[in-house]
Amino acid sequence: MRQDARVLVLAGGLSYEREVSLRSGRRVADALSRANVHAELRDVDTNLLPDLIADPPDAVVFALHGGNGEDGSLRSVLDLIGIPYVGPDADAARRAWDKPTAKALLRDAGLPTPEWIALPRETFSDLGAAKLLDRIVDKLGVPLAVKPARGGSGLGVAVVRTAEELPAAMIGCFAYGDVALVEAFAPGKDIAVGVVDTGDGPRVFPAVEIEPSGDAYDFAARYNPGASTWHVPARLAPRVSEDVAAVATAAFRTLGLRDLSRIDMMVPQAGPPLVLEAKVVPGMTETSLLPMACEAAGHDLGELMAGLVDRAIARAK
């Protein structure tokens, strides 16, 4: 099937993650080409919809980070015009993209996730920032993790060690989104788990342990050479590795994800692994975590993606 298929890899767009998305897209398109798939890299602009209608591809692969690629909206458009795509459907993407919604679903399913509060910018300003932040610290304590409720690539992420650091972290977070997610920070090993389903149910790749040079795995730590060290597989005891795999698989199922995703977790010294979030469109750059895990599992990235393309086309039929 794949030799005859024309695949469009969507990347770029206008989000803060544009440049990272283009890097992911180029890598995915190159990997598919090496797997004998006719793959075209396509930026997302106002001509996309007319072009899709005039000359529809056989399938779409998302390397589009940020809103349109991960919030379900563009997936709804593809469903409307009948073009299959790799990854979760629009509803599941929307659930996972919104971190507070995803965390509520995980909590209701009995999966451990740090306690949190989601705070819109308007609430932050209208109710008085100082009093509100004092109550957050009273409830959640410190340290805290602050991040945009919707977004990725570590943009707007900060670890707050003292109450005095929280106002600046909130302002930095609101630069990248209108809702801030503030959650209790559980010290431990920062872990990313790739989950893939090629038709036989979800299975996990070896966990990747992230060791940033600073406090947070932010944008600079992800994409600047030498700013982070990664351990694949993660340095975990066998029983803990089993628990991480089980929790990641359960999170994948709970959120209704499909094909592939990345589940980000924190593994404390004591207690169960904590689910932080699920990535709808995992990064595919040279320093991204899912390709590292794929290679550690002995899989070729292009062959993996080609298999998922085949599955998307078959699913549509």
QUIUR-V332311 format. One record per pair of residues at least 4 apart in sequence whose C-alpha atoms are under 7 Angstrom apart, sorted by the first residue. I is the first residue (numbers start at 1). GAP is how many residues later the second one is. If there is no record, write none. Layout:
[[I & GAP] [I & GAP]]
This chain:
[[1 & 4] [1 & 309] [2 & 35] [2 & 308] [3 & 33] [3 & 34] [5 & 32] [5 & 33] [5 & 53] [6 & 32] [6 & 33] [6 & 51] [6 & 52] [6 & 53] [7 & 31] [7 & 32] [7 & 33] [7 & 50] [7 & 51] [7 & 52] [7 & 53] [8 & 31] [8 & 32] [8 & 33] [8 & 34] [8 & 49] [8 & 51] [8 & 52] [8 & 53] [9 & 16] [9 & 20] [9 & 30] [9 & 31] [9 & 32] [9 & 33] [9 & 51] [9 & 52] [9 & 53] [9 & 54] [10 & 15] [10 & 31] [10 & 32] [10 & 33] [10 & 34] [10 & 51] [10 & 52] [10 & 53] [10 & 54] [11 & 10] [11 & 11] [11 & 14] [11 & 31] [11 & 32] [11 & 33] [11 & 51] [11 & 52] [11 & 53] [12 & 6] [12 & 7] [12 & 9] [12 & 10] [12 & 31] [12 & 32] [12 & 52] [13 & 5] [13 & 30] [13 & 31] [13 & 32] [14 & 4] [15 & 51] [17 & 4] [17 & 48] [17 & 49] [17 & 136] [18 & 4] [19 & 4] [20 & 4] [21 & 4] [21 & 42] [21 & 43] [21 & 44] [22 & 4] [23 & 4] [23 & 262] [24 & 4] [24 & 39] [24 & 259] [24 & 260] [24 & 261] [25 & 4] [25 & 16] [25 & 38] [26 & 4] [26 & 15] [27 & 4] [27 & 257] [27 & 258] [28 & 4] [28 & 256] [29 & 4] [29 & 10] [29 & 11] [29 & 12] [30 & 4] [31 & 4] [31 & 270] [31 & 271] [32 & 4] [32 & 5] [32 & 7] [32 & 270] [32 & 273] [32 & 274] [33 & 4] [33 & 5] [33 & 6] [34 & 268] [35 & 267] [35 & 268] [35 & 271] [37 & 269] [44 & 4] [47 & 4] [48 & 4] [49 & 4] [50 & 4] [51 & 4] [52 & 4] [58 & 25] [58 & 255] [59 & 24] [59 & 25] [59 & 26] [59 & 250] [59 & 254] [60 & 24] [60 & 25] [60 & 26] [61 & 24] [61 & 25] [62 & 7] [62 & 219] [63 & 218] [64 & 5] [65 & 4] [65 & 5] [65 & 216] [66 & 4] [66 & 85] [66 & 86] [67 & 4] [68 & 4] [68 & 5] [68 & 6] [69 & 5] [70 & 23] [70 & 27] [70 & 210] [70 & 211] [71 & 22] [71 & 23] [71 & 26] [72 & 4] [72 & 18] [72 & 19] [72 & 21] [72 & 22] [73 & 4] [73 & 17] [74 & 4] [75 & 4] [75 & 14] [75 & 15] [76 & 4] [76 & 14] [77 & 4] [78 & 4] [78 & 5] [78 & 6] [79 & 4] [84 & 228] [84 & 229] [84 & 232] [85 & 227] [86 & 173] [86 & 222] [86 & 223] [86 & 226] [87 & 171] [87 & 172] [87 & 173] [88 & 4] [88 & 5] [88 & 169] [88 & 170] [88 & 171] [89 & 4] [90 & 4] [91 & 4] [92 & 4] [92 & 163] [92 & 164] [92 & 165] [93 & 4] [93 & 187] [94 & 4] [95 & 6] [95 & 7] [95 & 160] [96 & 6] [96 & 159] [96 & 182] [96 & 184] [97 & 53] [97 & 183] [98 & 4] [98 & 51] [98 & 52] [99 & 4] [99 & 50] [99 & 51] [99 & 178] [100 & 4] [100 & 18] [100 & 49] [101 & 4] [102 & 4] [102 & 153] [103 & 4] [103 & 10] [104 & 4] [105 & 4] [106 & 4] [106 & 5] [106 & 145] [106 & 148] [107 & 4] [107 & 5] [107 & 6] [112 & 162] [112 & 163] [113 & 161] [113 & 162] [113 & 163] [114 & 69] [114 & 70] [114 & 160] [115 & 68] [115 & 69] [116 & 65] [116 & 66] [116 & 67] [116 & 68] [117 & 64] [117 & 65] [117 & 66] [118 & 61] [118 & 62] [118 & 63] [118 & 64] [119 & 4] [119 & 5] [119 & 60] [119 & 61] [119 & 62] [120 & 4] [120 & 58] [120 & 59] [120 & 60] [121 & 4] [121 & 53] [121 & 57] [121 & 58] [122 & 4] [123 & 4] [124 & 4] [124 & 5] [125 & 4] [128 & 4] [129 & 4] [130 & 4] [131 & 4] [132 & 4] [133 & 4] [134 & 4] [135 & 4] [136 & 4] [137 & 4] [137 & 5] [137 & 26] [140 & 44] [142 & 18] [142 & 19] [142 & 20] [143 & 16] [143 & 17] [143 & 18] [143 & 19] [143 & 41] [143 & 42] [144 & 15] [144 & 16] [144 & 17] [144 & 38] [144 & 39] [144 & 40] [144 & 41] [145 & 13] [145 & 14] [145 & 15] [145 & 37] [145 & 38] [145 & 39] [145 & 40] [146 & 11] [146 & 12] [146 & 13] [146 & 23] [146 & 24] [146 & 27] [146 & 34] [146 & 35] [146 & 36] [146 & 37] [147 & 9] [147 & 10] [147 & 11] [147 & 26] [147 & 33] [147 & 34] [147 & 35] [148 & 8] [148 & 25] [148 & 28] [148 & 29] [148 & 31] [148 & 32] [148 & 33] [149 & 30] [149 & 31] [149 & 32] [150 & 27] [153 & 66] [154 & 63] [154 & 64] [154 & 65] [155 & 21] [155 & 63] [155 & 64] [156 & 16] [156 & 17] [156 & 20] [157 & 16] [157 & 61] [158 & 11] [158 & 58] [159 & 56] [159 & 57] [160 & 5] [160 & 6] [161 & 4] [165 & 4] [166 & 4] [167 & 4] [168 & 4] [169 & 4] [170 & 4] [171 & 4] [173 & 4] [173 & 7] [174 & 4] [174 & 5] [174 & 6] [186 & 82] [187 & 81] [188 & 78] [188 & 79] [188 & 80] [188 & 81] [189 & 20] [189 & 77] [189 & 78] [189 & 79] [190 & 19] [190 & 20] [190 & 75] [190 & 76] [190 & 77] [191 & 16] [191 & 17] [191 & 18] [191 & 19] [191 & 73] [191 & 74] [191 & 75] [192 & 15] [192 & 16] [192 & 17] [192 & 70] [192 & 71] [192 & 72] [192 & 73] [193 & 11] [193 & 12] [193 & 13] [193 & 14] [193 & 15] [193 & 55] [193 & 69] [193 & 70] [193 & 71] [194 & 10] [194 & 11] [194 & 67] [194 & 68] [194 & 69] [194 & 96] [194 & 99] [195 & 7] [195 & 8] [195 & 9] [195 & 10] [195 & 54] [195 & 65] [195 & 66] [195 & 67] [196 & 6] [196 & 7] [196 & 8] [196 & 63] [196 & 64] [196 & 65] [197 & 4] [197 & 5] [197 & 6] [197 & 61] [197 & 62] [197 & 63] [198 & 61] [198 & 109] [198 & 110] [202 & 47] [203 & 46] [204 & 41] [205 & 88] [205 & 89] [205 & 92] [206 & 26] [206 & 27] [206 & 87] [206 & 90] [206 & 91] [207 & 25] [207 & 26] [207 & 27] [207 & 86] [208 & 22] [208 & 23] [208 & 24] [208 & 25] [208 & 26] [208 & 81] [208 & 85] [209 & 21] [209 & 22] [209 & 23] [209 & 25] [210 & 19] [210 & 20] [210 & 21] [211 & 17] [211 & 18] [211 & 19] [212 & 4] [212 & 5] [212 & 9] [212 & 15] [212 & 16] [212 & 17] [213 & 14] [213 & 15] [217 & 4] [217 & 5] [218 & 4] [219 & 4] [220 & 4] [221 & 6] [221 & 7] [222 & 6] [222 & 65] [223 & 64] [231 & 4] [232 & 61] [232 & 64] [236 & 4] [236 & 5] [237 & 4] [238 & 4] [239 & 4] [240 & 4] [241 & 4] [242 & 4] [243 & 4] [244 & 4] [244 & 29] [245 & 4] [246 & 4] [247 & 4] [248 & 4] [248 & 15] [249 & 4] [250 & 4] [251 & 4] [252 & 4] [252 & 5] [253 & 4] [259 & 49] [261 & 17] [261 & 18] [261 & 19] [261 & 20] [261 & 21] [262 & 16] [262 & 17] [262 & 20] [262 & 28] [263 & 14] [263 & 15] [263 & 16] [264 & 11] [264 & 12] [264 & 13] [264 & 14] [265 & 8] [265 & 9] [265 & 10] [265 & 11] [266 & 7] [266 & 8] [266 & 9] [266 & 10] [267 & 5] [267 & 6] [267 & 7] [268 & 5] [282 & 8] [283 & 5] [284 & 4] [284 & 6] [284 & 7] [288 & 4] [289 & 4] [290 & 4] [291 & 4] [291 & 10] [292 & 4] [293 & 4] [294 & 4] [294 & 5] [294 & 7] [295 & 4] [295 & 5] [299 & 5] [300 & 4] [301 & 4] [302 & 4] [303 & 4] [304 & 4] [305 & 4] [306 & 4] [307 & 4] [308 & 4] [309 & 4] [310 & 4] [311 & 4] [312 & 4] [313 & 4]]
